[in-house]
Amino acid sequence: MSAEHGRHSAPARSHTVEGTDPRLHVESHDPGAGDAAVTVDGVPSSAAGGAPATLHATSRPVLLLHGFASSAKLNWSDTGWLTALTEAGRRVITVDLPGHGLSAAPEDLDSYSPSRIRADLLQIVADMGVRPLAADDGGSGLDVVGYSLGSRLAWEFGATQPELVHRMVLGGPGAADPLAAFDVVAAQRYLADGTPIADRSTAQLLRMALSLPHNNIFALLSLVEAIKAEPFTPSEAVPRMPMLLVAGDQDDRAATLPELTALAPHAEQLVLAGRDHINAVTSRAFKDSAIAFLAG
C-alpha cells in the first residue's frame, strides 16, 4: 500500500477525512456498470489523483454500510447488491468501516466510535459530491442501505442528516445493539489462552470475526469497546424520512422490528421467510424490494 496520504489518494485506495487519518477505503460504482468501472475516493482507480467526484446528475447515489466483521466486498459485492443497484441505474458508494476490509486499523479508540464514523461518512459523501436534497433535483441527496451494524449507523446518520438522506433501507436491524452486550474481557481471555466464553452471543460474534482471515481481530475489539461507550438508543434520535426495515423470520432481531417501525413516522417492514441474520442479505426478494422502495 502506498504511503501517500491526502484527501484523495487513488494509489493508496484510501480516503483521509479532513483533519484526521483513518484511511477509510471508499469506492464509487457507476450506473449500469455492475461491479466494474470502480472509482476510488472520487477518482478513477487508474488515475494518480484528482478532484471530488461529480455525481451523475439524474441518479441519486446510494451509500452502502456493511455489518460487523464484514466488508463492502463481502456484504455488497459478493451477494449481488452492487450489480443489482448499478443495473437499476443507481450510482453506489461503498465504505469499509475502520478495521474492516481494505480500510486501515487505527490505534486510537476514538476512530471506532459511532459518532466519529458518522462524521467520517458525512465528510466522505461531501467529498464525493453529494449535495443537499432539493425538491426539483432528482439527483440531490442520497439513499442509504445498511445491514446489521450498518443499520445502526444508518439509523443515526439519517436522524442527524435529514437534509441529505432521502430514503433508507435497514437490513437486520434491532432495537438494541448486540455488540453492546459483547464480553470484551472474555474474548480477550479466549484469544490469549483459549478460555471458553460463557456468553453465547459473544462466542458467536467472535467466532464469526475469526472465521474471516482478512479481519483484524484487535481492531474489531476496539470497535466493540467504542460502541459499548456509545450505546444505541433508537428513540433518542429518530429518522423522519421513509424507511424500509427488513429481517429474516429466523433472525432474533426480527422480534424487535415492530418496535423500530413504531418509532419512525414513515417506516415499513418486510420479514423474509426462511432467512436468518447471516443469509437474509443474499435474498433476491430483499434486493428487489429495496430497489423498488428507493425508487419511490
C-alpha positions in Angstrom: 0.0 0.0 0.0 1.3 3.4 -0.9 2.4 5.7 2.0 0.9 8.7 0.2 -1.8 10.3 2.2 -4.3 13.0 1.2 -8.0 13.7 0.9 -8.0 11.7 -2.4 -5.2 9.2 -2.7 -6.1 6.8 -5.5 -2.8 4.7 -5.4 -3.4 4.0 -1.7 -7.1 3.3 -2.3 -7.9 5.2 0.9 -9.8 8.2 2.0 -8.4 10.6 4.5 -11.1 12.5 6.3 -10.2 16.2 6.7 -8.2 16.8 9.9 -7.9 13.1 10.7 -6.2 10.0 9.2 -8.5 6.9 9.5 -7.6 5.9 5.8 -11.1 4.6 5.0 -11.4 2.6 1.8 -14.1 4.2 -0.4 -15.3 3.1 -3.8 -17.9 4.6 -6.2 -19.6 2.4 -8.8 -21.3 4.0 -11.9 -24.8 3.2 -13.0 -25.1 0.3 -15.4 -21.5 -0.8 -14.8 -22.3 -3.8 -12.5 -19.2 -4.5 -10.4 -17.0 -2.7 -13.0 -16.0 0.9 -13.6 -14.9 1.4 -10.0 -13.9 4.9 -8.8 -11.8 5.0 -5.7 -12.1 8.0 -3.4 -13.9 10.0 -6.1 -11.3 9.5 -8.8 -10.9 6.6 -11.4 -8.8 3.9 -9.8 -6.3 4.1 -12.7 -5.7 7.8 -12.1 -3.0 9.3 -9.9 -5.2 11.8 -8.2 -8.0 14.3 -8.9 -10.8 16.3 -7.6 -14.0 15.2 -5.8 -16.4 13.2 -8.0 -19.3 14.8 -9.8 -22.2 12.5 -9.3 -24.5 11.6 -12.1 -27.0 14.4 -12.5 -30.1 12.3 -12.6 -29.1 9.4 -10.4 -29.3 9.8 -6.6 -26.4 7.9 -5.1 -26.8 5.0 -2.7 -24.5 4.7 0.3 -24.0 1.1 1.4 -22.9 0.4 5.0 -21.8 -3.2 5.9 -22.0 -5.2 9.1 -19.7 -6.1 11.9 -16.7 -8.2 10.8 -17.7 -7.9 7.2 -16.7 -5.5 4.4 -18.1 -3.8 1.3 -16.9 -6.8 -0.8 -18.4 -9.5 1.4 -21.7 -7.7 2.3 -22.5 -6.0 -1.0 -20.4 -7.2 -3.9 -20.3 -11.0 -3.3 -24.0 -11.0 -2.5 -25.0 -9.3 -5.8 -26.2 -5.9 -4.3 -23.7 -3.8 -6.3 -24.7 -5.4 -9.6 -28.4 -5.1 -8.8 -28.2 -1.5 -7.8 -26.0 -0.3 -10.7 -28.1 -2.2 -13.2 -31.1 -0.4 -11.8 -29.4 2.9 -12.7 -28.1 3.8 -9.3 -24.6 5.2 -8.5 -23.3 3.3 -5.5 -20.8 4.5 -2.8 -19.2 1.8 -0.6 -17.1 2.3 2.5 -15.1 -0.2 4.5 -15.5 0.7 8.2 -12.4 1.2 10.3 -10.5 -2.1 10.9 -12.6 -3.8 8.2 -11.9 -4.8 4.6 -9.3 -2.6 2.9 -9.5 0.2 5.5 -6.7 0.8 8.0 -7.0 -0.2 11.6 -6.2 2.9 13.6 -4.7 2.5 17.1 -6.9 5.3 18.8 -10.2 4.1 20.2 -12.0 7.3 19.0 -11.7 6.3 15.3 -14.1 3.4 16.0 -16.8 5.3 17.9 -20.2 5.5 16.1 -20.2 9.3 16.3 -16.8 9.6 14.7 -17.7 7.1 12.0 -20.8 9.2 11.2 -18.7 12.3 11.0 -16.3 10.5 8.6 -19.2 9.3 6.5 -20.5 12.9 6.2 -17.1 14.1 5.1 -16.8 11.3 2.6 -20.2 11.9 0.9 -19.5 15.7 0.8 -16.2 15.0 -1.0 -18.0 12.6 -3.3 -20.1 15.5 -4.5 -23.4 14.7 -2.7 -25.5 17.8 -2.4 -28.4 18.6 -0.1 -31.9 17.4 -1.0 -33.8 19.7 -3.3 -37.4 19.1 -4.4 -36.7 19.8 -8.1 -33.4 17.9 -8.3 -33.8 14.1 -8.6 -30.0 13.6 -8.2 -29.7 15.5 -4.9 -29.2 13.9 -1.6 -28.5 10.2 -1.2 -30.2 7.0 -0.2 -28.7 4.7 2.4 -28.7 0.9 2.7 -27.3 -0.6 5.9 -27.0 -4.1 7.2 -26.6 -5.2 10.9 -24.1 -2.8 12.4 -24.5 -0.7 9.2 -28.2 -0.4 10.0 -27.4 1.1 13.4 -25.0 3.6 11.8 -27.6 4.4 9.1 -30.4 5.0 11.6 -28.3 7.6 13.4 -26.9 9.1 10.2 -30.4 9.6 8.8 -31.6 11.1 12.1 -28.8 13.6 12.2 -28.6 14.4 8.4 -32.2 14.9 7.3 -31.1 17.4 4.7 -29.1 14.8 2.9 -30.8 11.4 3.3 -33.8 10.8 1.0 -34.7 7.2 1.9 -33.2 4.3 3.8 -33.3 0.5 3.8 -32.1 -1.2 7.0 -31.4 -4.9 7.0 -31.1 -7.0 10.1 -31.9 -4.0 12.4 -32.8 -4.4 16.1 -34.0 -2.1 18.9 -30.8 -3.0 20.8 -27.3 -3.4 19.6 -25.9 -6.9 20.3 -22.4 -5.6 20.4 -23.3 -3.6 23.5 -23.5 -6.8 25.4 -20.3 -8.3 23.9 -18.0 -9.5 26.7 -14.7 -8.0 25.6 -12.7 -9.4 28.6 -13.9 -12.9 27.9 -13.0 -12.5 24.2 -9.5 -11.3 25.2 -9.0 -14.3 27.5 -10.1 -16.7 24.8 -7.6 -15.1 22.3 -4.9 -15.3 24.9 -5.2 -18.8 26.2 -8.4 -20.4 24.9 -10.5 -19.9 28.0 -14.1 -20.8 26.9 -16.6 -17.9 26.6 -19.7 -18.4 28.6 -21.9 -15.8 26.8 -23.4 -17.4 23.7 -23.7 -14.2 21.7 -20.1 -13.1 22.4 -18.9 -16.6 21.4 -20.9 -16.5 18.2 -19.7 -13.0 17.2 -16.1 -13.7 18.0 -16.3 -17.0 16.0 -17.7 -15.1 13.0 -15.0 -12.5 13.2 -12.2 -15.1 13.4 -13.6 -17.1 10.5 -12.7 -14.4 8.0 -8.9 -14.2 7.5 -8.8 -10.6 6.4 -10.2 -9.4 9.8 -8.0 -7.5 12.2 -9.5 -9.0 15.4 -7.9 -6.5 17.7 -9.3 -3.6 15.7 -12.7 -5.3 15.9 -12.5 -5.5 19.6 -11.6 -1.7 19.7 -14.8 -1.2 17.6 -16.8 -3.1 20.2 -15.3 -1.1 23.1 -16.2 2.2 21.3 -19.7 1.0 20.6 -20.2 0.0 24.2 -19.2 3.5 25.2 -22.0 5.0 22.9 -25.0 2.7 23.3 -27.7 2.6 20.7 -30.9 4.2 21.9 -33.1 4.5 18.7 -35.8 6.5 20.4 -33.3 9.4 21.2 -32.8 10.3 17.5 -35.4 9.0 15.0 -35.1 9.3 11.3 -38.0 11.1 9.7 -37.5 10.0 6.1 -39.2 6.9 4.6 -37.6 3.7 5.7 -37.9 0.0 4.9 -36.9 -2.3 7.8 -36.0 -5.9 6.7 -35.2 -9.0 8.7 -35.4 -12.8 8.2 -38.1 -14.6 10.2 -35.3 -16.8 11.6 -33.4 -13.8 12.8 -33.7 -13.0 16.6 -33.7 -9.3 15.7 -37.0 -9.7 13.8 -38.7 -9.8 17.2 -37.9 -6.1 17.8 -38.6 -5.0 14.2 -42.1 -3.7 15.2 -40.6 -1.6 17.9 -38.4 0.3 15.4 -41.2 0.5 12.9 -43.4 2.1 15.6 -40.8 4.7 16.4 -40.4 6.1 12.9 -43.3 8.0 11.3 -42.6 6.8 7.8 -41.3 3.2 8.3 -42.4 0.0 6.7 -41.3 -3.5 7.5 -40.6 -6.6 5.5 -40.0 -10.1 7.0 -38.2 -12.6 4.8 -39.5 -16.2 5.1 -36.8 -18.8 6.0 -34.0 -16.3 6.3 -31.7 -15.6 9.3 -29.3 -12.9 10.2 -26.5 -14.4 8.1 -28.3 -15.2 4.8 -31.0 -12.5 4.7 -28.7 -10.2 2.9 -28.4 -12.7 -0.1 -32.2 -12.7 -0.6 -33.4 -11.7 -4.1 -36.7 -10.5 -2.6 -34.7 -8.3 -0.3 -32.8 -6.7 -3.2 -35.9 -6.3 -5.4 -37.9 -4.7 -2.5 -35.1 -2.4 -1.6 -34.6 -1.1 -5.2 -38.3 -0.6 -5.6 -38.6 1.2 -2.3 -35.6 3.5 -3.0 -37.1 4.5 -6.4 -40.2 5.9 -4.6 
